[in-house]
Amino acid sequence: MIISGNKYYKNNQIVVPKEIRDKQKLNNLDPDDIVVDWITKGNEIKIKFRKKRKPEELEGLVNLDYETNAVELKEELYK
């Protein structure tokens, strides 16, 4: 178990300590990467890190059994 203190900076910023970055292999994070955090029912704070996906990585992620038309879908949305 790693226990470390974090300094709280102005603009609500904190730094992920080096020990945690090393353990979780976070040293290659990019500025656009996502930090997901939440509070559990037991009042624990959980934090996960993930890469921001590029649009080309999302292509083909979902396959529908039918064809769609983006223009028609958008028109339906704003009716």
mmCIF file as gemmi writes it, N, C-alpha and C atoms, coordinates in Angstrom:
data_model
loop_
_atom_site.group_PDB
_atom_site.id
_atom_site.type_symbol
_atom_site.label_atom_id
_atom_site.label_alt_id
_atom_site.label_comp_id
_atom_site.label_asym_id
_atom_site.label_entity_id
_atom_site.label_seq_id
_atom_site.pdbx_PDB_ins_code
_atom_site.Cartn_x
_atom_site.Cartn_y
_atom_site.Cartn_z
_atom_site.occupancy
_atom_site.B_iso_or_equiv
_atom_site.pdbx_formal_charge
_atom_site.auth_seq_id
_atom_site.auth_asym_id
_atom_site.pdbx_PDB_model_num
ATOM 1 N N . MET Axp A 1 ? 0.846 -1.183 0 1 0 ? 1 A 1
ATOM 2 C CA . MET Axp A 1 ? 0 0 0 1 0 ? 1 A 1
ATOM 3 C C . MET Axp A 1 ? 0.881 1.232 0 1 0 ? 1 A 1
ATOM 4 N N . ILE Axp A 2 ? 0.546 2.18 -0.855 1 0 ? 2 A 1
ATOM 5 C CA . ILE Axp A 2 ? 1.284 3.442 -0.913 1 0 ? 2 A 1
ATOM 6 C C . ILE Axp A 2 ? 0.431 4.522 -0.268 1 0 ? 2 A 1
ATOM 7 N N . ILE Axp A 3 ? 0.989 5.191 0.696 1 0 ? 3 A 1
ATOM 8 C CA . ILE Axp A 3 ? 0.315 6.314 1.328 1 0 ? 3 A 1
ATOM 9 C C . ILE Axp A 3 ? 1.196 7.534 1.115 1 0 ? 3 A 1
ATOM 10 N N . SER Axp A 4 ? 0.608 8.568 0.567 1 0 ? 4 A 1
ATOM 11 C CA . SER Axp A 4 ? 1.379 9.794 0.359 1 0 ? 4 A 1
ATOM 12 C C . SER Axp A 4 ? 0.452 10.991 0.486 1 0 ? 4 A 1
ATOM 13 N N . GLY Axp A 5 ? 1.038 12.118 0.731 1 0 ? 5 A 1
ATOM 14 C CA . GLY Axp A 5 ? 0.268 13.342 0.84 1 0 ? 5 A 1
ATOM 15 C C . GLY Axp A 5 ? 0.317 14.117 -0.466 1 0 ? 5 A 1
ATOM 16 N N . ASN Axp A 6 ? -0.738 14.816 -0.738 1 0 ? 6 A 1
ATOM 17 C CA . ASN Axp A 6 ? -0.808 15.649 -1.937 1 0 ? 6 A 1
ATOM 18 C C . ASN Axp A 6 ? -0.929 17.102 -1.529 1 0 ? 6 A 1
ATOM 19 N N . LYS Axp A 7 ? -0.263 17.952 -2.258 1 0 ? 7 A 1
ATOM 20 C CA . LYS Axp A 7 ? -0.412 19.376 -2.028 1 0 ? 7 A 1
ATOM 21 C C . LYS Axp A 7 ? -1.57 19.872 -2.883 1 0 ? 7 A 1
ATOM 22 N N . TYR Axp A 8 ? -2.388 20.699 -2.308 1 0 ? 8 A 1
ATOM 23 C CA . TYR Axp A 8 ? -3.547 21.275 -2.985 1 0 ? 8 A 1
ATOM 24 C C . TYR Axp A 8 ? -3.157 22.669 -3.471 1 0 ? 8 A 1
ATOM 25 N N . TYR Axp A 9 ? -3.287 22.899 -4.766 1 0 ? 9 A 1
ATOM 26 C CA . TYR Axp A 9 ? -2.897 24.168 -5.361 1 0 ? 9 A 1
ATOM 27 C C . TYR Axp A 9 ? -4.105 25.023 -5.688 1 0 ? 9 A 1
ATOM 28 N N . LYS Axp A 10 ? -3.848 26.302 -5.96 1 0 ? 10 A 1
ATOM 29 C CA . LYS Axp A 10 ? -4.95 27.171 -6.369 1 0 ? 10 A 1
ATOM 30 C C . LYS Axp A 10 ? -5.554 26.609 -7.659 1 0 ? 10 A 1
ATOM 31 N N . ASN Axp A 11 ? -6.719 27.038 -7.994 1 0 ? 11 A 1
ATOM 32 C CA . ASN Axp A 11 ? -7.481 26.525 -9.138 1 0 ? 11 A 1
ATOM 33 C C . ASN Axp A 11 ? -7.866 25.06 -8.96 1 0 ? 11 A 1
ATOM 34 N N . ASN Axp A 12 ? -7.962 24.594 -7.711 1 0 ? 12 A 1
ATOM 35 C CA . ASN Axp A 12 ? -8.416 23.234 -7.396 1 0 ? 12 A 1
ATOM 36 C C . ASN Axp A 12 ? -7.557 22.146 -8.02 1 0 ? 12 A 1
ATOM 37 N N . GLN Axp A 13 ? -6.269 22.334 -8.088 1 0 ? 13 A 1
ATOM 38 C CA . GLN Axp A 13 ? -5.374 21.348 -8.686 1 0 ? 13 A 1
ATOM 39 C C . GLN Axp A 13 ? -4.612 20.585 -7.615 1 0 ? 13 A 1
ATOM 40 N N . ILE Axp A 14 ? -4.387 19.293 -7.893 1 0 ? 14 A 1
ATOM 41 C CA . ILE Axp A 14 ? -3.515 18.48 -7.048 1 0 ? 14 A 1
ATOM 42 C C . ILE Axp A 14 ? -2.528 17.761 -7.968 1 0 ? 14 A 1
ATOM 43 N N . VAL Axp A 15 ? -1.452 17.284 -7.387 1 0 ? 15 A 1
ATOM 44 C CA . VAL Axp A 15 ? -0.445 16.55 -8.141 1 0 ? 15 A 1
ATOM 45 C C . VAL Axp A 15 ? -0.515 15.088 -7.724 1 0 ? 15 A 1
ATOM 46 N N . VAL Axp A 16 ? -0.522 14.193 -8.705 1 0 ? 16 A 1
ATOM 47 C CA . VAL Axp A 16 ? -0.468 12.762 -8.412 1 0 ? 16 A 1
ATOM 48 C C . VAL Axp A 16 ? 0.985 12.455 -8.045 1 0 ? 16 A 1
ATOM 49 N N . PRO Axp A 17 ? 1.231 11.961 -6.843 1 0 ? 17 A 1
ATOM 50 C CA . PRO Axp A 17 ? 2.601 11.715 -6.404 1 0 ? 17 A 1
ATOM 51 C C . PRO Axp A 17 ? 3.35 10.742 -7.32 1 0 ? 17 A 1
ATOM 52 N N . LYS Axp A 18 ? 4.653 10.925 -7.399 1 0 ? 18 A 1
ATOM 53 C CA . LYS Axp A 18 ? 5.502 10.113 -8.266 1 0 ? 18 A 1
ATOM 54 C C . LYS Axp A 18 ? 5.364 8.627 -7.969 1 0 ? 18 A 1
ATOM 55 N N . GLU Axp A 19 ? 5.281 8.265 -6.696 1 0 ? 19 A 1
ATOM 56 C CA . GLU Axp A 19 ? 5.164 6.858 -6.332 1 0 ? 19 A 1
ATOM 57 C C . GLU Axp A 19 ? 3.927 6.219 -6.958 1 0 ? 19 A 1
ATOM 58 N N . ILE Axp A 20 ? 2.834 6.962 -6.963 1 0 ? 20 A 1
ATOM 59 C CA . ILE Axp A 20 ? 1.586 6.447 -7.545 1 0 ? 20 A 1
ATOM 60 C C . ILE Axp A 20 ? 1.68 6.435 -9.062 1 0 ? 20 A 1
ATOM 61 N N . ARG Axp A 21 ? 2.249 7.487 -9.644 1 0 ? 21 A 1
ATOM 62 C CA . ARG Axp A 21 ? 2.421 7.506 -11.105 1 0 ? 21 A 1
ATOM 63 C C . ARG Axp A 21 ? 3.273 6.331 -11.56 1 0 ? 21 A 1
ATOM 64 N N . ASP Axp A 22 ? 4.353 6.043 -10.83 1 0 ? 22 A 1
ATOM 65 C CA . ASP Axp A 22 ? 5.221 4.921 -11.179 1 0 ? 22 A 1
ATOM 66 C C . ASP Axp A 22 ? 4.483 3.588 -11.041 1 0 ? 22 A 1
ATOM 67 N N . LYS Axp A 23 ? 3.789 3.408 -9.941 1 0 ? 23 A 1
ATOM 68 C CA . LYS Axp A 23 ? 3.087 2.152 -9.662 1 0 ? 23 A 1
ATOM 69 C C . LYS Axp A 23 ? 2.001 1.889 -10.705 1 0 ? 23 A 1
ATOM 70 N N . GLN Axp A 24 ? 1.298 2.923 -11.115 1 0 ? 24 A 1
ATOM 71 C CA . GLN Axp A 24 ? 0.189 2.779 -12.052 1 0 ? 24 A 1
ATOM 72 C C . GLN Axp A 24 ? 0.601 3.031 -13.5 1 0 ? 24 A 1
ATOM 73 N N . LYS Axp A 25 ? 1.904 3.216 -13.724 1 0 ? 25 A 1
ATOM 74 C CA . LYS Axp A 25 ? 2.434 3.485 -15.071 1 0 ? 25 A 1
ATOM 75 C C . LYS Axp A 25 ? 1.754 4.693 -15.708 1 0 ? 25 A 1
ATOM 76 N N . LEU Axp A 26 ? 1.697 5.779 -14.95 1 0 ? 26 A 1
ATOM 77 C CA . LEU Axp A 26 ? 1.024 7.004 -15.398 1 0 ? 26 A 1
ATOM 78 C C . LEU Axp A 26 ? 1.992 8.053 -15.918 1 0 ? 26 A 1
ATOM 79 N N . ASN Axp A 27 ? 3.268 7.719 -16.032 1 0 ? 27 A 1
ATOM 80 C CA . ASN Axp A 27 ? 4.237 8.733 -16.436 1 0 ? 27 A 1
ATOM 81 C C . ASN Axp A 27 ? 4.097 9.144 -17.893 1 0 ? 27 A 1
ATOM 82 N N . ASN Axp A 28 ? 3.311 8.414 -18.669 1 0 ? 28 A 1
ATOM 83 C CA . ASN Axp A 28 ? 3.128 8.783 -20.066 1 0 ? 28 A 1
ATOM 84 C C . ASN Axp A 28 ? 1.754 9.392 -20.314 1 0 ? 28 A 1
ATOM 85 N N . LEU Axp A 29 ? 1.16 9.989 -19.298 1 0 ? 29 A 1
ATOM 86 C CA . LEU Axp A 29 ? -0.123 10.661 -19.481 1 0 ? 29 A 1
ATOM 87 C C . LEU Axp A 29 ? 0.057 11.899 -20.352 1 0 ? 29 A 1
ATOM 88 N N . ASP Axp A 30 ? -0.951 12.173 -21.16 1 0 ? 30 A 1
ATOM 89 C CA . ASP Axp A 30 ? -0.97 13.377 -21.98 1 0 ? 30 A 1
ATOM 90 C C . ASP Axp A 30 ? -1.912 14.387 -21.345 1 0 ? 30 A 1
ATOM 91 N N . PRO Axp A 31 ? -1.767 15.673 -21.68 1 0 ? 31 A 1
ATOM 92 C CA . PRO Axp A 31 ? -2.647 16.689 -21.094 1 0 ? 31 A 1
ATOM 93 C C . PRO Axp A 31 ? -4.132 16.443 -21.351 1 0 ? 31 A 1
ATOM 94 N N . ASP Axp A 32 ? -4.488 15.75 -22.431 1 0 ? 32 A 1
ATOM 95 C CA . ASP Axp A 32 ? -5.898 15.502 -22.743 1 0 ? 32 A 1
ATOM 96 C C . ASP Axp A 32 ? -6.444 14.231 -22.111 1 0 ? 32 A 1
ATOM 97 N N . ASP Axp A 33 ? -5.613 13.469 -21.408 1 0 ? 33 A 1
ATOM 98 C CA . ASP Axp A 33 ? -6.081 12.231 -20.811 1 0 ? 33 A 1
ATOM 99 C C . ASP Axp A 33 ? -7.124 12.515 -19.736 1 0 ? 33 A 1
ATOM 100 N N . ILE Axp A 34 ? -7.927 11.51 -19.45 1 0 ? 34 A 1
ATOM 101 C CA . ILE Axp A 34 ? -9.091 11.673 -18.584 1 0 ? 34 A 1
ATOM 102 C C . ILE Axp A 34 ? -8.801 11.108 -17.193 1 0 ? 34 A 1
ATOM 103 N N . VAL Axp A 35 ? -9.186 11.86 -16.171 1 0 ? 35 A 1
ATOM 104 C CA . VAL Axp A 35 ? -9.148 11.393 -14.79 1 0 ? 35 A 1
ATOM 105 C C . VAL Axp A 35 ? -10.597 11.186 -14.366 1 0 ? 35 A 1
ATOM 106 N N . VAL Axp A 36 ? -10.932 9.953 -14.028 1 0 ? 36 A 1
ATOM 107 C CA . VAL Axp A 36 ? -12.29 9.629 -13.583 1 0 ? 36 A 1
ATOM 108 C C . VAL Axp A 36 ? -12.228 9.433 -12.079 1 0 ? 36 A 1
ATOM 109 N N . ASP Axp A 37 ? -13.038 10.191 -11.363 1 0 ? 37 A 1
ATOM 110 C CA . ASP Axp A 37 ? -13.037 10.041 -9.911 1 0 ? 37 A 1
ATOM 111 C C . ASP Axp A 37 ? -14.466 9.989 -9.393 1 0 ? 37 A 1
ATOM 112 N N . TRP Axp A 38 ? -14.638 9.301 -8.283 1 0 ? 38 A 1
ATOM 113 C CA . TRP Axp A 38 ? -15.96 9.171 -7.7 1 0 ? 38 A 1
ATOM 114 C C . TRP Axp A 38 ? -15.824 8.856 -6.219 1 0 ? 38 A 1
ATOM 115 N N . ILE Axp A 39 ? -16.924 9.041 -5.507 1 0 ? 39 A 1
ATOM 116 C CA . ILE Axp A 39 ? -16.971 8.741 -4.076 1 0 ? 39 A 1
ATOM 117 C C . ILE Axp A 39 ? -17.865 7.518 -3.898 1 0 ? 39 A 1
ATOM 118 N N . THR Axp A 40 ? -17.351 6.512 -3.209 1 0 ? 40 A 1
ATOM 119 C CA . THR Axp A 40 ? -18.108 5.283 -2.993 1 0 ? 40 A 1
ATOM 120 C C . THR Axp A 40 ? -19.141 5.487 -1.888 1 0 ? 40 A 1
ATOM 121 N N . LYS Axp A 41 ? -20.006 4.5 -1.728 1 0 ? 41 A 1
ATOM 122 C CA . LYS Axp A 41 ? -20.999 4.562 -0.648 1 0 ? 41 A 1
ATOM 123 C C . LYS Axp A 41 ? -20.325 4.639 0.713 1 0 ? 41 A 1
ATOM 124 N N . GLY Axp A 42 ? -19.114 4.081 0.816 1 0 ? 42 A 1
ATOM 125 C CA . GLY Axp A 42 ? -18.361 4.12 2.068 1 0 ? 42 A 1
ATOM 126 C C . GLY Axp A 42 ? -17.561 5.397 2.244 1 0 ? 42 A 1
ATOM 127 N N . ASN Axp A 43 ? -17.813 6.402 1.391 1 0 ? 43 A 1
ATOM 128 C CA . ASN Axp A 43 ? -17.147 7.713 1.44 1 0 ? 43 A 1
ATOM 129 C C . ASN Axp A 43 ? -15.668 7.65 1.074 1 0 ? 43 A 1
ATOM 130 N N . GLU Axp A 44 ? -15.265 6.615 0.326 1 0 ? 44 A 1
ATOM 131 C CA . GLU Axp A 44 ? -13.897 6.55 -0.162 1 0 ? 44 A 1
ATOM 132 C C . GLU Axp A 44 ? -13.819 7.251 -1.51 1 0 ? 44 A 1
ATOM 133 N N . ILE Axp A 45 ? -12.708 7.914 -1.759 1 0 ? 45 A 1
ATOM 134 C CA . ILE Axp A 45 ? -12.488 8.561 -3.046 1 0 ? 45 A 1
ATOM 135 C C . ILE Axp A 45 ? -11.704 7.594 -3.922 1 0 ? 45 A 1
ATOM 136 N N . LYS Axp A 46 ? -12.226 7.302 -5.094 1 0 ? 46 A 1
ATOM 137 C CA . LYS Axp A 46 ? -11.574 6.412 -6.05 1 0 ? 46 A 1
ATOM 138 C C . LYS Axp A 46 ? -11.176 7.236 -7.273 1 0 ? 46 A 1
ATOM 139 N N . ILE Axp A 47 ? -10.021 6.93 -7.826 1 0 ? 47 A 1
ATOM 140 C CA . ILE Axp A 47 ? -9.519 7.661 -8.99 1 0 ? 47 A 1
ATOM 141 C C . ILE Axp A 47 ? -9.003 6.657 -10.01 1 0 ? 47 A 1
ATOM 142 N N . LYS Axp A 48 ? -9.383 6.843 -11.275 1 0 ? 48 A 1
ATOM 143 C CA . LYS Axp A 48 ? -8.856 6.026 -12.371 1 0 ? 48 A 1
ATOM 144 C C . LYS Axp A 48 ? -8.405 6.968 -13.484 1 0 ? 48 A 1
ATOM 145 N N . PHE Axp A 49 ? -7.445 6.521 -14.228 1 0 ? 49 A 1
ATOM 146 C CA . PHE Axp A 49 ? -6.917 7.298 -15.332 1 0 ? 49 A 1
ATOM 147 C C . PHE Axp A 49 ? -7.144 6.531 -16.625 1 0 ? 49 A 1
ATOM 148 N N . ARG Axp A 50 ? -7.486 7.262 -17.686 1 0 ? 50 A 1
ATOM 149 C CA . ARG Axp A 50 ? -7.633 6.609 -18.979 1 0 ? 50 A 1
ATOM 150 C C . ARG Axp A 50 ? -7.237 7.583 -20.08 1 0 ? 50 A 1
ATOM 151 N N . LYS Axp A 51 ? -6.824 7.004 -21.177 1 0 ? 51 A 1
ATOM 152 C CA . LYS Axp A 51 ? -6.452 7.809 -22.337 1 0 ? 51 A 1
ATOM 153 C C . LYS Axp A 51 ? -7.702 8.372 -22.993 1 0 ? 51 A 1
ATOM 154 N N . LYS Axp A 52 ? -7.611 9.602 -23.468 1 0 ? 52 A 1
ATOM 155 C CA . LYS Axp A 52 ? -8.692 10.173 -24.249 1 0 ? 52 A 1
ATOM 156 C C . LYS Axp A 52 ? -8.677 9.493 -25.613 1 0 ? 52 A 1
ATOM 157 N N . ARG Axp A 53 ? -9.821 9.041 -26.056 1 0 ? 53 A 1
ATOM 158 C CA . ARG Axp A 53 ? -9.892 8.356 -27.341 1 0 ? 53 A 1
ATOM 159 C C . ARG Axp A 53 ? -10.03 9.364 -28.475 1 0 ? 53 A 1
ATOM 160 N N . LYS Axp A 54 ? -9.357 9.048 -29.559 1 0 ? 54 A 1
ATOM 161 C CA . LYS Axp A 54 ? -9.448 9.86 -30.763 1 0 ? 54 A 1
ATOM 162 C C . LYS Axp A 54 ? -10.635 9.374 -31.581 1 0 ? 54 A 1
ATOM 163 N N . PRO Axp A 55 ? -11.252 10.266 -32.377 1 0 ? 55 A 1
ATOM 164 C CA . PRO Axp A 55 ? -12.411 9.848 -33.177 1 0 ? 55 A 1
ATOM 165 C C . PRO Axp A 55 ? -12.15 8.616 -34.032 1 0 ? 55 A 1
ATOM 166 N N . GLU Axp A 56 ? -10.949 8.508 -34.605 1 0 ? 56 A 1
ATOM 167 C CA . GLU Axp A 56 ? -10.669 7.346 -35.45 1 0 ? 56 A 1
ATOM 168 C C . GLU Axp A 56 ? -10.619 6.043 -34.642 1 0 ? 56 A 1
ATOM 169 N N . GLU Axp A 57 ? -10.371 6.14 -33.335 1 0 ? 57 A 1
ATOM 170 C CA . GLU Axp A 57 ? -10.374 4.949 -32.488 1 0 ? 57 A 1
ATOM 171 C C . GLU Axp A 57 ? -11.794 4.489 -32.172 1 0 ? 57 A 1
ATOM 172 N N . LEU Axp A 58 ? -12.752 5.402 -32.279 1 0 ? 58 A 1
ATOM 173 C CA . LEU Axp A 58 ? -14.14 5.084 -31.97 1 0 ? 58 A 1
ATOM 174 C C . LEU Axp A 58 ? -14.878 4.494 -33.166 1 0 ? 58 A 1
ATOM 175 N N . GLU Axp A 59 ? -14.343 4.716 -34.356 1 0 ? 59 A 1
ATOM 176 C CA . GLU Axp A 59 ? -14.989 4.225 -35.567 1 0 ? 59 A 1
ATOM 177 C C . GLU Axp A 59 ? -15.083 2.704 -35.524 1 0 ? 59 A 1
ATOM 178 N N . GLY Axp A 60 ? -16.268 2.201 -35.777 1 0 ? 60 A 1
ATOM 179 C CA . GLY Axp A 60 ? -16.479 0.766 -35.788 1 0 ? 60 A 1
ATOM 180 C C . GLY Axp A 60 ? -16.661 0.156 -34.41 1 0 ? 60 A 1
ATOM 181 N N . LEU Axp A 61 ? -16.686 0.964 -33.376 1 0 ? 61 A 1
ATOM 182 C CA . LEU Axp A 61 ? -16.841 0.457 -32.018 1 0 ? 61 A 1
ATOM 183 C C . LEU Axp A 61 ? -18.226 -0.15 -31.81 1 0 ? 61 A 1
ATOM 184 N N . VAL Axp A 62 ? -19.22 0.44 -32.484 1 0 ? 62 A 1
ATOM 185 C CA . VAL Axp A 62 ? -20.596 -0.052 -32.386 1 0 ? 62 A 1
ATOM 186 C C . VAL Axp A 62 ? -21.065 -0.426 -33.777 1 0 ? 62 A 1
ATOM 187 N N . ASN Axp A 63 ? -21.602 -1.607 -33.902 1 0 ? 63 A 1
ATOM 188 C CA . ASN Axp A 63 ? -22.162 -2.056 -35.17 1 0 ? 63 A 1
ATOM 189 C C . ASN Axp A 63 ? -23.652 -2.263 -35.005 1 0 ? 63 A 1
ATOM 190 N N . LEU Axp A 64 ? -24.434 -1.613 -35.88 1 0 ? 64 A 1
ATOM 191 C CA . LEU Axp A 64 ? -25.88 -1.763 -35.85 1 0 ? 64 A 1
ATOM 192 C C . LEU Axp A 64 ? -26.303 -2.76 -36.92 1 0 ? 64 A 1
ATOM 193 N N . ASP Axp A 65 ? -27.443 -3.38 -36.705 1 0 ? 65 A 1
ATOM 194 C CA . ASP Axp A 65 ? -27.976 -4.324 -37.682 1 0 ? 65 A 1
ATOM 195 C C . ASP Axp A 65 ? -28.73 -3.621 -38.804 1 0 ? 65 A 1
ATOM 196 N N . TYR Axp A 66 ? -28.757 -2.283 -38.755 1 0 ? 66 A 1
ATOM 197 C CA . TYR Axp A 66 ? -29.488 -1.522 -39.764 1 0 ? 66 A 1
ATOM 198 C C . TYR Axp A 66 ? -28.692 -0.273 -40.109 1 0 ? 66 A 1
ATOM 199 N N . GLU Axp A 67 ? -29.004 0.311 -41.262 1 0 ? 67 A 1
ATOM 200 C CA . GLU Axp A 67 ? -28.302 1.521 -41.691 1 0 ? 67 A 1
ATOM 201 C C . GLU Axp A 67 ? -28.971 2.743 -41.085 1 0 ? 67 A 1
ATOM 202 N N . THR Axp A 68 ? -28.172 3.766 -40.861 1 0 ? 68 A 1
ATOM 203 C CA . THR Axp A 68 ? -28.697 5.024 -40.331 1 0 ? 68 A 1
ATOM 204 C C . THR Axp A 68 ? -28.274 6.168 -41.231 1 0 ? 68 A 1
ATOM 205 N N . ASN Axp A 69 ? -28.958 7.281 -41.086 1 0 ? 69 A 1
ATOM 206 C CA . ASN Axp A 69 ? -28.65 8.485 -41.829 1 0 ? 69 A 1
ATOM 207 C C . ASN Axp A 69 ? -28.441 9.596 -40.804 1 0 ? 69 A 1
ATOM 208 N N . ALA Axp A 70 ? -27.249 10.134 -40.734 1 0 ? 70 A 1
ATOM 209 C CA . ALA Axp A 70 ? -26.917 11.128 -39.708 1 0 ? 70 A 1
ATOM 210 C C . ALA Axp A 70 ? -27.797 12.367 -39.797 1 0 ? 70 A 1
ATOM 211 N N . VAL Axp A 71 ? -28.127 12.799 -41.007 1 0 ? 71 A 1
ATOM 212 C CA . VAL Axp A 71 ? -28.968 13.996 -41.185 1 0 ? 71 A 1
ATOM 213 C C . VAL Axp A 71 ? -30.36 13.731 -40.641 1 0 ? 71 A 1
ATOM 214 N N . GLU Axp A 72 ? -30.913 12.587 -40.969 1 0 ? 72 A 1
ATOM 215 C CA . GLU Axp A 72 ? -32.25 12.256 -40.479 1 0 ? 72 A 1
ATOM 216 C C . GLU Axp A 72 ? -32.264 12.098 -38.96 1 0 ? 72 A 1
ATOM 217 N N . LEU Axp A 73 ? -31.237 11.484 -38.427 1 0 ? 73 A 1
ATOM 218 C CA . LEU Axp A 73 ? -31.153 11.333 -36.973 1 0 ? 73 A 1
ATOM 219 C C . LEU Axp A 73 ? -31.095 12.684 -36.278 1 0 ? 73 A 1
ATOM 220 N N . LYS Axp A 74 ? -30.327 13.608 -36.837 1 0 ? 74 A 1
ATOM 221 C CA . LYS Axp A 74 ? -30.219 14.942 -36.244 1 0 ? 74 A 1
ATOM 222 C C . LYS Axp A 74 ? -31.547 15.678 -36.342 1 0 ? 74 A 1
ATOM 223 N N . GLU Axp A 75 ? -32.24 15.558 -37.485 1 0 ? 75 A 1
ATOM 224 C CA . GLU Axp A 75 ? -33.544 16.2 -37.644 1 0 ? 75 A 1
ATOM 225 C C . GLU Axp A 75 ? -34.541 15.66 -36.624 1 0 ? 75 A 1
ATOM 226 N N . GLU Axp A 76 ? -34.52 14.339 -36.399 1 0 ? 76 A 1
ATOM 227 C CA . GLU Axp A 76 ? -35.403 13.712 -35.408 1 0 ? 76 A 1
ATOM 228 C C . GLU Axp A 76 ? -35.111 14.243 -34.01 1 0 ? 76 A 1
ATOM 229 N N . LEU Axp A 77 ? -33.846 14.471 -33.73 1 0 ? 77 A 1
ATOM 230 C CA . LEU Axp A 77 ? -33.424 14.94 -32.427 1 0 ? 77 A 1
ATOM 231 C C . LEU Axp A 77 ? -34.02 16.308 -32.087 1 0 ? 77 A 1
ATOM 232 N N . TYR Axp A 78 ? -34.108 17.175 -33.095 1 0 ? 78 A 1
ATOM 233 C CA . TYR Axp A 78 ? -34.544 18.552 -32.851 1 0 ? 78 A 1
ATOM 234 C C . TYR Axp A 78 ? -36.006 18.799 -33.206 1 0 ? 78 A 1
ATOM 235 N N . LYS Axp A 79 ? -36.809 17.773 -33.367 1 0 ? 79 A 1
ATOM 236 C CA . LYS Axp A 79 ? -38.253 17.965 -33.628 1 0 ? 79 A 1
ATOM 237 C C . LYS Axp A 79 ? -38.967 18.37 -32.382 1 0 ? 79 A 1
